[in-house]
Amino acid sequence: MKRPLPRTLRGQLTAGLVALLALACLAVGVTTALALRGFLLGRLDEQLAASGGRFAASLEHEARPDADNRPDTRGQSESTFGARLLNGITTQAAVVHDATDRAVALTPGDRRALADLPVDGHGHSIRLSTLGAYRVTAVNGDDQDVMITGLPLHPVEETVHRLEAVEATLFGAALLATGIAGALWVRISLRPLQKVTARAAEVAQLPLASGEIAMPGPLPDTDPRTEVGQLGTALNHMLGHVEDALTRRHASEERLRHFAADASHELRTPVANIRGHAELALRHRGAVPAEVRHALERIGGESRRMTRLVDDLLLLARLDAGRPLEHEPVDLTLLILDATDDARAAGPGHHWLLDLPEEPVTVTGDAHRLQQAIGNLLANARTHTPPGTDVTVTLAPGENGVRVDVEDNGPGIPEEIQPEVFGRFVRADHARSRSTGSTGLGLAIVHAVVTAHGGTATLTSRPGHTTFRITLPG
């Protein structure tokens, strides 16, 4: 299984530092081991050159040995190897042991290795089956033969391995110490970056969608000479621009909210006067032409629609301004029963179903506004579904609050407008007739009322199933 690489910048920097040091230690270790091995092999070659093949020459015994061909081990190191080759065939082979020479039994492979040695007086490394690794040199003898002298490589290999073990221990300790110290150093060095990250996370958690936002202050001690300081400076500039933009947006929203509230308040009286004059004219006992009566009826109908629009705008403006609601016990079961009866009277062609608990459910809030919110959900289901649609109202208390679902099996809401369905003046069908008197503010009022009560309003919709769900604190 492949180990994952560190993902944090601190982990990557520490791992990179340790990896670079490990490569440097490896290079130093390999270089020193090769250099020591080369030096020790050079010393062996010098010893072999100094011996001059005397031990190998002494292996040539005649029937009556004399002073020239008597076996001579004086001055030869322990385990010195000697061999004589005549016409490529090994005739004698011995090794120094306890100041005397001892014959060595050679395998065919050993004989071939000795026969293949170049006769150049230089050192070469071979491995003999009975003796191990040796450094040997081959020179020409006086009788058309070849004299081979060798010294064991075991001391060289042992010294090199000991150096490698020491280096491995030292380098391992150095890597461990560097990893710990490097992690602490990187942690200290990246502390300003952690402050930048914490400030960015703090801003990311702010509700920037609407309302007045209290932006956090700028980051202190941003040194422009460092990369982290440059990042902190850029973040401070960005936060300044964002705060300025949010302040201007909030001021614009406040002006628009005050305008909507003032306009709605001022329009209530003239709209009521228009409606009153239209109704008064319709009560005239004299003959009224049909065209005039129709016009007066249209004026009355539009004035009533405008009255609802003005009332809805004024309510939304008051809710946006944080106007406090009533906090009294509200029998939500009775409220849903009344709202459903009203919806059944307004839409007799629909099938109105109730799923209520046996015991009454009570919440704390504004009874009038909650009734208005549930009534708007039922009116929305009645208006935007054809006759014969089943509309089910479910009331379910739970641990996280009280849940009210309004479900229908109508055609559903187009997917492209579902994210903004609780917005103002949002309609599923922009081309539909406005004869129903819809203002496009019903669901916006639902969302505003529920939010003012500390709850949530959500929607799930697909063809054949649409559910509006409001959740209120229990």
Secondary structure, DSSP 8 states (H G I E B T S, - for coil): -------SHHHHHHHHHHHHHHHHHHHHHHHHHHHHHHHHHHHHHHHHHHHTTHHHHTT---SS--TTTS---TT--TT-EEEEEETTEEEEEEEEETTEEEE----HHHHHHHHTS--SS--EEEEETTTEEEEEEEEE-TTSEEEEEEEESHHHHHHHHHHHHHHHHHHHHHHHHHHHHHHHHHHHHTHHHHHHHHHHHHHHTS--SSS--------S---TTSHHHHHHHHHHHHHHHHHHHHHHHHHHHHHHHHHHHHHHHHHHHHHHHHHHHHHHHHT-SS---HHHHHHHHHHHHHHHHHHHHHHHHHHHHHHHTT-----EEEEHHHHHHHHHHHHHHH-TTSEEEEE--SS--EEEE-HHHHHHHHHHHHHHHHHTS-TT-EEEEEEEEETTEEEEEEEE-SS---GGGGGGTTSTT--S-TTS--TT---S-HHHHHHHHHHHTT-EEEEEEETTEEEEEEEE--
